[in-house]
Amino acid sequence: MERQNLVRRLLYLRNWEFFNIFFLPACLWFILRTLQIQNWFPYAVGMALICFILMQGMVYWHLKLQTVRDGKPLPSHFRRWFLLFRRLDAFLLCGYVLLALLGMALPALGFRISLGAVLVFVFAVLEFVNYYFYQLSGFGA
């Protein structure tokens, strides 16, 4: 791939990750309002996970863009930070599952999941898998 095409592609990826950090929660808010969903907390937690992972993707694409533009390798802290992010994401995703299980056992907790909330959570899991087992797999992150 030509350098200019690669820069254009990396800009596209970085900018769309940034855009989606705001666009997806706005879409979810609109859907929850339109359908008059009262139990929005599981949706919000799932969307927060998605946005956190999207932010990591945005940072990754930005760093890759800098390497192409400057001709330098990824920063030395890259591997360490993204290993930390991967572990933190896995912990947070497991935390969501724990909250869902506790919500079923303790209804007073107020974390009752629905099919829609599960779908939002599955999207977060897919983003995690995409970044850390596909996109970043060659970097040991």
C-alpha atoms as a printed R data frame, in Angstrom:
    type eleno elety resid chain resno       x       y      z
1   ATOM     1    CA   MET     A     1   0.000   0.000  0.000
2   ATOM     2    CA   GLU     A     2   1.359   3.420 -0.910
3   ATOM     3    CA   ARG     A     3   2.354   5.658  1.969
4   ATOM     4    CA   GLN     A     4  -0.278   8.301  1.121
5   ATOM     5    CA   ASN     A     5  -3.026   5.664  0.935
6   ATOM     6    CA   LEU     A     6  -1.881   4.198  4.233
7   ATOM     7    CA   VAL     A     7  -1.960   7.639  5.891
8   ATOM     8    CA   ARG     A     8  -5.455   8.192  4.517
9   ATOM     9    CA   ARG     A     9  -6.603   4.796  5.804
10  ATOM    10    CA   LEU     A    10  -5.128   5.381  9.277
11  ATOM    11    CA   LEU     A    11  -6.718   8.843  9.448
12  ATOM    12    CA   TYR     A    12 -10.052   7.300  8.507
13  ATOM    13    CA   LEU     A    13  -9.750   4.603 11.187
14  ATOM    14    CA   ARG     A    14  -8.638   7.024 13.913
15  ATOM    15    CA   ASN     A    15 -11.291   9.611 13.106
16  ATOM    16    CA   TRP     A    16 -14.137   7.086 12.910
17  ATOM    17    CA   GLU     A    17 -13.138   5.591 16.264
18  ATOM    18    CA   PHE     A    18 -13.276   9.107 17.731
19  ATOM    19    CA   PHE     A    19 -16.615   9.857 16.060
20  ATOM    20    CA   ASN     A    20 -18.145   6.611 17.334
21  ATOM    21    CA   ILE     A    21 -17.177   7.414 20.924
22  ATOM    22    CA   PHE     A    22 -19.880  10.098 20.748
23  ATOM    23    CA   PHE     A    23 -22.187   8.786 18.034
24  ATOM    24    CA   LEU     A    24 -22.923   5.343 19.504
25  ATOM    25    CA   PRO     A    25 -23.968   6.614 22.953
26  ATOM    26    CA   ALA     A    26 -26.171   9.238 21.271
27  ATOM    27    CA   CYS     A    27 -27.838   6.503 19.194
28  ATOM    28    CA   LEU     A    28 -28.324   4.346 22.279
29  ATOM    29    CA   TRP     A    29 -29.789   7.281 24.212
30  ATOM    30    CA   PHE     A    30 -32.194   7.988 21.339
31  ATOM    31    CA   ILE     A    31 -33.290   4.336 21.183
32  ATOM    32    CA   LEU     A    32 -33.745   4.068 24.952
33  ATOM    33    CA   ARG     A    33 -35.793   7.292 25.002
34  ATOM    34    CA   THR     A    34 -37.876   6.287 22.001
35  ATOM    35    CA   LEU     A    35 -38.657   2.856 23.427
36  ATOM    36    CA   GLN     A    36 -39.109   4.350 26.898
37  ATOM    37    CA   ILE     A    37 -36.710   1.867 28.493
38  ATOM    38    CA   GLN     A    38 -36.664   2.477 32.245
39  ATOM    39    CA   ASN     A    39 -33.840   0.118 33.167
40  ATOM    40    CA   TRP     A    40 -31.084   1.933 31.262
41  ATOM    41    CA   PHE     A    41 -28.157   1.293 33.641
42  ATOM    42    CA   PRO     A    42 -27.022  -2.060 32.095
43  ATOM    43    CA   TYR     A    43 -27.095  -0.372 28.684
44  ATOM    44    CA   ALA     A    44 -25.037   2.554 29.942
45  ATOM    45    CA   VAL     A    45 -22.412   0.308 31.519
46  ATOM    46    CA   GLY     A    46 -22.120  -1.729 28.310
47  ATOM    47    CA   MET     A    47 -21.834   1.436 26.229
48  ATOM    48    CA   ALA     A    48 -19.184   2.825 28.586
49  ATOM    49    CA   LEU     A    49 -17.177  -0.353 27.981
50  ATOM    50    CA   ILE     A    50 -17.556   0.071 24.222
51  ATOM    51    CA   CYS     A    51 -16.451   3.706 24.367
52  ATOM    52    CA   PHE     A    52 -13.451   2.856 26.558
53  ATOM    53    CA   ILE     A    53 -12.343   0.222 24.059
54  ATOM    54    CA   LEU     A    54 -12.998   2.578 21.118
55  ATOM    55    CA   MET     A    55 -10.792   5.161 22.814
56  ATOM    56    CA   GLN     A    56  -8.007   2.601 22.939
57  ATOM    57    CA   GLY     A    57  -8.495   1.892 19.247
58  ATOM    58    CA   MET     A    58  -8.362   5.599 18.478
59  ATOM    59    CA   VAL     A    59  -5.073   5.915 20.376
60  ATOM    60    CA   TYR     A    60  -3.680   2.859 18.580
61  ATOM    61    CA   TRP     A    61  -4.562   4.205 15.122
62  ATOM    62    CA   HIS     A    62  -3.135   7.594 16.062
63  ATOM    63    CA   LEU     A    63   0.157   6.019 17.134
64  ATOM    64    CA   LYS     A    64   0.265   3.952 13.935
65  ATOM    65    CA   LEU     A    65  -0.386   7.124 11.924
66  ATOM    66    CA   GLN     A    66   2.530   8.843 13.642
67  ATOM    67    CA   THR     A    67   4.835   5.929 12.835
68  ATOM    68    CA   VAL     A    68   3.917   6.116  9.149
69  ATOM    69    CA   ARG     A    69   4.237   9.911  9.006
70  ATOM    70    CA   ASP     A    70   7.464  10.154 11.036
71  ATOM    71    CA   GLY     A    71   9.045   6.851 10.021
72  ATOM    72    CA   LYS     A    72   9.694   6.005 13.668
73  ATOM    73    CA   PRO     A    73   8.690   2.791 15.451
74  ATOM    74    CA   LEU     A    74   5.836   2.664 17.919
75  ATOM    75    CA   PRO     A    75   6.714   4.392 21.198
76  ATOM    76    CA   SER     A    76   8.498   2.266 23.774
77  ATOM    77    CA   HIS     A    77   5.557   2.555 26.181
78  ATOM    78    CA   PHE     A    78   3.100   1.193 23.595
79  ATOM    79    CA   ARG     A    79   3.373  -2.483 24.529
80  ATOM    80    CA   ARG     A    80   3.203  -1.834 28.269
81  ATOM    81    CA   TRP     A    81   0.137   0.446 28.000
82  ATOM    82    CA   PHE     A    82  -1.777  -1.851 25.696
83  ATOM    83    CA   LEU     A    83  -1.042  -4.900 27.841
84  ATOM    84    CA   LEU     A    84  -2.466  -2.926 30.750
85  ATOM    85    CA   PHE     A    85  -5.511  -1.911 28.679
86  ATOM    86    CA   ARG     A    86  -6.094  -5.507 27.588
87  ATOM    87    CA   ARG     A    87  -6.054  -6.737 31.178
88  ATOM    88    CA   LEU     A    88  -8.224  -3.870 32.379
89  ATOM    89    CA   ASP     A    89 -10.741  -4.477 29.579
90  ATOM    90    CA   ALA     A    90 -10.931  -8.178 30.408
91  ATOM    91    CA   PHE     A    91 -11.451  -7.312 34.082
92  ATOM    92    CA   LEU     A    92 -14.204  -4.794 33.241
93  ATOM    93    CA   LEU     A    93 -15.937  -7.220 30.877
94  ATOM    94    CA   CYS     A    94 -15.896  -9.900 33.583
95  ATOM    95    CA   GLY     A    95 -17.196  -7.283 36.012
96  ATOM    96    CA   TYR     A    96 -20.184  -6.706 33.747
97  ATOM    97    CA   VAL     A    97 -20.944 -10.425 33.744
98  ATOM    98    CA   LEU     A    98 -20.642 -10.477 37.544
99  ATOM    99    CA   LEU     A    99 -23.014  -7.502 37.809
100 ATOM   100    CA   ALA     A   100 -25.485  -9.276 35.523
101 ATOM   101    CA   LEU     A   101 -25.353 -12.429 37.641
102 ATOM   102    CA   LEU     A   102 -25.701 -10.440 40.853
103 ATOM   103    CA   GLY     A   103 -28.594  -8.549 39.288
104 ATOM   104    CA   MET     A   104 -30.404 -11.829 38.681
105 ATOM   105    CA   ALA     A   105 -29.707 -13.062 42.215
106 ATOM   106    CA   LEU     A   106 -30.384  -9.718 43.911
107 ATOM   107    CA   PRO     A   107 -33.163  -7.831 42.115
108 ATOM   108    CA   ALA     A   108 -32.796  -4.928 44.562
109 ATOM   109    CA   LEU     A   109 -29.404  -4.227 42.955
110 ATOM   110    CA   GLY     A   110 -31.278  -2.837 39.958
111 ATOM   111    CA   PHE     A   111 -28.969  -4.312 37.338
112 ATOM   112    CA   ARG     A   112 -31.532  -6.308 35.398
113 ATOM   113    CA   ILE     A   113 -30.275  -7.182 31.952
114 ATOM   114    CA   SER     A   114 -32.441  -7.484 28.880
115 ATOM   115    CA   LEU     A   115 -31.749  -8.798 25.401
116 ATOM   116    CA   GLY     A   116 -30.823  -5.285 24.269
117 ATOM   117    CA   ALA     A   117 -28.350  -4.838 27.130
118 ATOM   118    CA   VAL     A   118 -26.818  -8.219 26.306
119 ATOM   119    CA   LEU     A   119 -26.408  -7.134 22.667
120 ATOM   120    CA   VAL     A   120 -24.618  -3.949 23.753
121 ATOM   121    CA   PHE     A   121 -22.340  -6.057 25.969
122 ATOM   122    CA   VAL     A   122 -21.659  -8.507 23.110
123 ATOM   123    CA   PHE     A   123 -20.632  -5.536 20.958
124 ATOM   124    CA   ALA     A   124 -18.131  -4.545 23.680
125 ATOM   125    CA   VAL     A   125 -16.741  -8.094 23.726
126 ATOM   126    CA   LEU     A   126 -16.427  -8.089 19.930
127 ATOM   127    CA   GLU     A   127 -14.544  -4.768 20.024
128 ATOM   128    CA   PHE     A   128 -12.193  -6.220 22.649
129 ATOM   129    CA   VAL     A   129 -11.566  -9.335 20.570
130 ATOM   130    CA   ASN     A   130 -11.086  -7.248 17.420
131 ATOM   131    CA   TYR     A   131  -8.432  -5.029 18.996
132 ATOM   132    CA   TYR     A   132  -6.516  -7.411 21.170
133 ATOM   133    CA   PHE     A   133  -6.724 -10.649 19.232
134 ATOM   134    CA   TYR     A   134  -6.863  -9.347 15.671
135 ATOM   135    CA   GLN     A   135  -5.705  -5.754 15.149
136 ATOM   136    CA   LEU     A   136  -2.944  -5.755 17.785
137 ATOM   137    CA   SER     A   137  -2.053  -9.433 17.689
138 ATOM   138    CA   GLY     A   138   1.191  -8.820 15.820
139 ATOM   139    CA   PHE     A   139   2.458  -6.406 18.445
140 ATOM   140    CA   GLY     A   140   2.387  -8.655 21.477
141 ATOM   141    CA   ALA     A   141  -0.210  -6.413 23.079
